[in-house]
Amino acid sequence: MFLNKNQASSLAIFCKVVDNFGDIGICWRLARQLQQEHGIAVTLWVDDLRSFQRICPDVMSNVEVQQLAGVTVRHWRNQEGIFSASDIADIVIEFFACDIPPGYIAAMVECNPRPVWLNLEGLSAEEWVEGCHTLSSPQSRLPLTKYFFFPGFTNKTGGLLHESSLEEQRQQFQSNQAAITAFFAQFGVTPAEMSSLKVSLFCYPQAPVVALFEQWQSGDTSITCLVPEGVAVDTIQAFLGAEAKAGAARTRGALTVRVLPFVAQPDYDKLLWACDLNFVRGEDSFVRAQWADKPFIWHIYPQDENLHHKKLSAFLQRYSGGIESLTAFSLCWNGAGTESMEEQVNWAALWPSFQADMPKIACRSAEWKWQVLVNGDLTSNLLKFARASRQ
């Protein structure tokens, strides 16, 4: 168990993949940071190794237990299993209320001292999160307490995932034009395209990509749009007139679209750092875009009864800094306030307004980054809370 009351030696993360890459993306970043920066022995239980493999090519999808970057990765096949107290980590994290195996919970009861049990919740800028962060939930039938841990944007939350060396890495990369050119060249980006407006596009299927592409094609600005394979497939194939596979590219009017292979997380960070504008989705890429010092548009994970629109508005109220074009574009991209995104939104007016404000948005993004970093990083804050809970 704990080496002493202030230091944990082991931690388990349980992850069920719902949003194909965001869930495992967050858990994998957290696991690596815990191991590499804090020396914690981490076991990551994940039910979907194929999705994991897309963002970490070293993952073997047919292996039950494997070591990756110092982390033990276990294939979580079902809710069954027999565990003993010796199998239980000092800190147990269930990501987004994923219901860890009953056998594991039963073994937690047998531990002395018992582990710290955390439910790592989804990210939201809504005010109610601050009141729920670190709330305890005593279990009615077991002598265990679960705590809710919320990432967030204020000092009343757990903060955001941010590695200690990330800012230095970003600055070194963005100040090295040769490195940026070489990075783009591996995806076939030509010297002529290097002088265009470079956009990364990562979104859910319902995003109004068709309408935006039509605006970009007919505009006066040369745009190179870089899209990971498997994203907006129907729209990309219609634009290309061919299969939307990695390496495919076509130019129509002012717009060039290139399909990229899925890349490992460090290279995805570089893509965000190198592009002039980033469209991101869900939670993981959304957080990474906030560290890039570049304008970004968030496609939030859709929820029933449009509950995600409230979350989006809460974030924009904190982040937009009064830049009207940023708020308007973000809301329309997410279908907020419209019945048919592609028919009712005046993209011919919306895009030029947003584009004109991009320098201002980039400055706001940098300001926002430092505003959020003051709250500390999620991993350190999580460990601090876990250790305090043991005293």
C-alpha positions, 0 to 999 in steps of 0.5 A, spaced: 500 500 500 502 507 501 509 507 502 508 512 507 501 517 509 504 522 504 506 517 498 502 512 494 506 507 490 500 504 486 494 506 482 489 503 478 485 506 472 479 503 469 476 505 463 470 504 458 471 507 451 465 510 449 467 516 445 472 512 441 478 516 442 477 521 448 476 516 453 482 512 452 486 518 450 485 522 457 486 515 461 493 514 457 495 521 458 494 521 465 497 514 466 503 516 463 504 522 467 503 519 473 508 514 472 513 518 469 513 524 473 510 521 480 513 514 480 507 511 481 506 504 479 500 504 474 495 499 471 490 501 466 484 497 465 481 498 458 475 494 455 477 497 447 484 495 445 483 497 438 481 504 439 487 504 444 491 502 438 489 508 434 492 513 438 498 508 441 501 504 435 505 500 440 498 497 443 497 489 441 490 488 441 490 481 442 494 481 448 491 480 455 497 484 459 502 488 456 507 494 459 507 500 455 511 506 457 512 504 464 504 502 465 501 496 465 495 495 461 490 490 462 485 488 457 478 489 461 474 484 458 468 483 463 465 485 470 467 478 472 473 476 476 476 474 483 481 479 486 485 479 493 487 484 497 494 484 494 491 485 487 488 492 489 492 499 488 493 504 493 488 509 489 483 506 484 480 511 479 474 509 475 473 514 469 466 517 468 462 512 473 464 506 469 462 501 474 469 497 476 468 489 477 464 487 483 470 483 485 475 488 485 470 492 490 470 486 494 477 486 495 478 493 496 474 492 503 479 487 505 485 492 504 488 495 510 488 501 510 483 501 504 485 505 498 482 511 496 477 511 491 475 516 486 470 517 480 474 521 475 468 525 472 467 529 465 470 536 464 465 541 464 465 549 465 458 549 469 458 552 476 455 546 479 462 542 478 465 546 483 460 544 488 461 537 487 468 537 486 471 532 491 464 530 494 464 524 498 459 518 497 459 513 502 457 506 500 451 504 503 453 496 503 460 497 504 465 500 509 468 504 503 467 511 500 468 514 493 470 521 492 468 525 485 473 528 482 472 533 477 477 536 472 475 544 470 477 551 469 478 554 476 481 553 483 475 550 485 476 544 481 481 539 479 484 543 473 486 540 467 491 534 464 498 538 463 505 535 463 510 539 466 515 539 460 509 540 455 510 548 455 517 547 453 516 542 448 511 547 444 515 553 444 521 549 442 517 546 436 513 552 434 520 556 434 523 551 429 520 552 422 524 547 419 521 542 424 514 544 422 516 543 415 518 536 416 513 535 420 508 537 415 512 534 409 511 527 412 503 527 410 505 530 403 504 537 405 507 541 399 511 547 400 505 551 396 501 549 402 505 551 407 503 558 405 496 557 406 492 557 412 493 550 415 487 547 419 486 541 423 479 538 423 477 533 428 469 533 429 463 528 430 459 526 424 454 531 425 458 537 424 456 542 418 463 540 414 459 540 407 457 548 408 464 550 411 467 546 405 463 550 400 465 557 404 472 555 404 472 553 396 469 559 394 473 564 398 479 568 397 484 565 402 488 558 400 486 553 406 489 546 407 485 542 411 488 536 414 483 531 416 484 524 420 482 518 417 475 516 419 473 523 420 467 526 416 468 520 412 462 521 407 463 529 406 471 527 405 469 522 400 465 526 396 470 532 396 475 527 394 471 523 389 475 517 392 476 513 398 477 517 404 484 513 406 490 516 409 494 519 403 488 521 399 488 529 397 485 533 392 484 541 391 478 544 389 478 552 388 481 555 394 481 549 399 485 543 399 483 537 403 488 532 405 487 525 409 492 524 415 493 517 418 491 517 426 497 519 429 500 517 436 498 523 441 505 526 441 504 527 434 497 530 435 500 535 439 505 537 434 499 537 429 495 542 433 501 546 434 503 547 427 496 548 424 493 555 424 486 553 426 484 547 430 477 544 430 477 539 436 472 534 439 470 531 445 475 532 451 482 530 450 483 534 443 479 539 446 484 540 452 490 539 448 488 545 443 488 549 449 495 548 450 497 550 443 496 557 443 492 557 437 485 559 435 480 553 436 473 551 435 470 545 440 465 540 437 462 538 444 460 531 445 452 531 443 447 529 449 440 528 449 435 534 449 441 538 447 444 538 454 451 539 451 449 546 449 449 548 456 456 546 457 458 549 451 455 556 453 458 555 460 465 554 457 464 560 452 462 565 457 469 563 460 473 563 454 471 567 449 473 574 452 467 577 449 469 576 441 463 575 438 465 571 432 468 566 436 462 565 440 457 565 434 461 560 430 462 555 436 455 555 437 453 554 430 458 549 429 455 545 434 448 546 432 446 551 438 439 555 436 438 552 429 434 546 427 438 545 421 445 547 421 447 547 414 441 550 411 440 556 416 447 558 418 449 564 414 456 561 413 458 566 408 458 572 413 460 567 419 467 565 417 470 571 414 468 574 421 471 569 425 477 569 420 478 576 421 478 575 428 483 570 428 489 574 431 485 576 436 482 569 438 490 567 438 492 572 443 486 570 447 487 563 447 494 564 450 491 569 455 486 563 457 492 558 457 496 561 463 489 563 466 488 556 467 495 553 468 495 557 475 490 552 478 495 547 477 495 540 473 490 535 474 495 529 476 498 533 481 492 535 484 489 528 484 495 525 488 495 531 493 487 530 494 488 522 495 494 523 500 490 528 504 484 523 504 489 518 507 491 522 513 
